[in-house]
Amino acid sequence: MLYLIDKPLADLAYRTAEGDDDARAVLIQDGVLLDPPTERFVEAYAVERDADVRGVSLPARVEAIPYERVVELTLEHEVNTFV
């Protein structure tokens, strides 16, 4: 499942993803300020534009992606949104 995560609902997203062996995180808006727990997510992405606007450097394991890739991911996976 793909989890879209913004900062205000991050704790709920992390708890929801617990036990999901195929969990993927997309950090969006202020979510790019977070460092998602490695034990919960197979892959972690952050919206590149959101990170640039906020002037943040992403952790090495979080891949910066454009909005177009977010759309592709939402079409490829079941989505659970915490935005």
Secondary structure, 3 states (H helix, E strand, C coil): CEEEECHHHHHHHHHHHCCCCCCEEEECHHHHHCCCCCCCCCEEEEEHHHHHHHCCCCCCCEEEECHHHHHHHHHHCCEEEEC
